[in-house]
Amino acid sequence: MKTFDLSVYLVLDPDLCRPIGMVETARLAVAGGATVVQLRDKQATTEEMIETGRALKAVLAGTGVPLIVNDDVEAAIAIGADGLHVGQSDMAAAMARARVGSGMILGLSVETEELARRVDPSIADYVGIGPVFATATKPDHKQPIGFNGLARIVAAAPVPAVAIGGVKAEHAGAALAAGAKGIAVVSAICGQPDPEAAARRIAGEIGKARA
């Protein structure tokens, strides 16, 4: 049985993380309460992803926080990552599952109720739903859905959901009220002067929303 906590889902961005790097950002964020770390670097080669991913695995060892690799199935396998996340324009979820086997966490991005309804819970373990707001970290994103759209798509999905797209600590309550299990953040942690404090604030807001 796979166990993972989507509460504070950190998506690493190499540009935003540049001041201290992705590995140190992840280490500090986990110390502050990040519950998942995703390595996303659309410009990196598979070899570069593997190098960074192995360094991330080393700093996450013993924390219980899973490392998810975005899109690059070869890198995910080589790293021995805990999971893979694919978008609608990446490798098909069924093919990704066949490649990584049954033990790895598999996440899938969905932007509409129809896509959410099509998710096969025997293939995908969770969905990332968004963008809730417009976000500069993914300039080619689809139309923002807001919290009403988030609620509709969460209701249509047969697996747990994390909200993504411009969400910050102050949005935790609304995201959980819409049915999401947590929020996926990029700029709310990456590039912040104190990633540990930033993650702690988000974790605190999630805790308050659940109280």
Solvent accessible surface area in square Angstrom, and as a share of the most:
residue,aa,sasa,rsa
1,M,228,1.02
2,K,57,0.24
3,T,118,0.68
4,F,54,0.22
5,D,67,0.35
6,L,6,0.03
7,S,6,0.04
8,V,1,0.01
9,Y,4,0.01
10,L,0,0.00
11,V,1,0.00
12,L,0,0.00
13,D,21,0.11
14,P,33,0.21
15,D,91,0.47
16,L,61,0.30
17,C,1,0.01
18,R,164,0.60
19,P,109,0.69
20,I,85,0.43
21,G,27,0.26
22,M,23,0.10
23,V,42,0.24
24,E,59,0.26
25,T,0,0.00
26,A,0,0.00
27,R,108,0.39
28,L,36,0.18
29,A,0,0.00
30,V,23,0.13
31,A,57,0.44
32,G,5,0.05
33,G,27,0.26
34,A,3,0.03
35,T,28,0.16
36,V,2,0.01
37,V,0,0.00
38,Q,6,0.03
39,L,0,0.00
40,R,27,0.10
41,D,25,0.13
42,K,114,0.48
43,Q,165,0.73
44,A,26,0.20
45,T,71,0.41
46,T,43,0.25
47,E,126,0.57
48,E,88,0.39
49,M,7,0.03
50,I,30,0.15
51,E,130,0.58
52,T,32,0.19
53,G,0,0.00
54,R,135,0.49
55,A,40,0.31
56,L,0,0.00
57,K,65,0.27
58,A,72,0.56
59,V,47,0.27
60,L,8,0.04
61,A,75,0.58
62,G,90,0.86
63,T,62,0.36
64,G,75,0.72
65,V,19,0.11
66,P,13,0.08
67,L,0,0.00
68,I,2,0.01
69,V,0,0.00
70,N,16,0.08
71,D,49,0.25
72,D,28,0.14
73,V,9,0.05
74,E,85,0.38
75,A,0,0.00
76,A,0,0.00
77,I,75,0.38
78,A,41,0.32
79,I,13,0.07
80,G,42,0.40
81,A,8,0.06
82,D,53,0.28
83,G,0,0.00
84,L,0,0.00
85,H,13,0.06
86,V,0,0.00
87,G,16,0.15
88,Q,80,0.35
89,S,113,0.73
90,D,42,0.22
91,M,52,0.23
92,A,61,0.47
93,A,20,0.16
94,A,59,0.45
95,M,113,0.51
96,A,0,0.00
97,R,30,0.11
98,A,82,0.63
99,R,106,0.39
100,V,20,0.12
101,G,31,0.30
102,S,95,0.61
103,G,65,0.62
104,M,22,0.10
105,I,12,0.06
106,L,0,0.00
107,G,0,0.00
108,L,19,0.09
109,S,24,0.16
110,V,1,0.00
111,E,32,0.14
112,T,65,0.38
113,E,60,0.27
114,E,96,0.43
115,L,35,0.18
116,A,0,0.00
117,R,153,0.56
118,R,158,0.58
119,V,11,0.06
120,D,61,0.32
121,P,80,0.51
122,S,91,0.59
123,I,38,0.19
124,A,2,0.01
125,D,28,0.14
126,Y,1,0.00
127,V,0,0.00
128,G,5,0.05
129,I,0,0.00
130,G,6,0.05
131,P,10,0.06
132,V,1,0.01
133,F,67,0.28
134,A,70,0.54
135,T,27,0.16
136,A,98,0.76
137,T,37,0.21
138,K,85,0.36
139,P,118,0.74
140,D,115,0.60
141,H,50,0.22
142,K,123,0.52
143,Q,148,0.66
144,P,49,0.31
145,I,38,0.19
146,G,25,0.24
147,F,51,0.21
148,N,117,0.60
149,G,3,0.03
150,L,0,0.00
151,A,38,0.29
152,R,134,0.49
153,I,6,0.03
154,V,25,0.14
155,A,88,0.68
156,A,21,0.16
157,A,15,0.12
158,P,67,0.42
159,V,19,0.11
160,P,56,0.35
161,A,2,0.01
162,V,3,0.02
163,A,0,0.00
164,I,45,0.23
165,G,5,0.05
166,G,26,0.25
167,V,5,0.03
168,K,79,0.33
169,A,3,0.03
170,E,101,0.45
171,H,41,0.18
172,A,0,0.00
173,G,36,0.34
174,A,42,0.33
175,A,0,0.00
176,L,29,0.15
177,A,91,0.71
178,A,16,0.12
179,G,35,0.33
180,A,4,0.03
181,K,105,0.45
182,G,0,0.00
183,I,0,0.00
184,A,2,0.02
185,V,2,0.01
186,V,14,0.08
187,S,39,0.25
188,A,13,0.10
189,I,0,0.00
190,C,2,0.01
191,G,42,0.41
192,Q,72,0.32
193,P,137,0.86
194,D,73,0.38
195,P,5,0.03
196,E,46,0.20
197,A,48,0.37
198,A,19,0.15
199,A,0,0.00
200,R,128,0.47
201,R,137,0.50
202,I,2,0.01
203,A,33,0.25
204,G,38,0.37
205,E,44,0.20
206,I,4,0.02
207,G,39,0.38
208,K,137,0.58
209,A,42,0.32
210,R,129,0.47
211,A,123,0.95
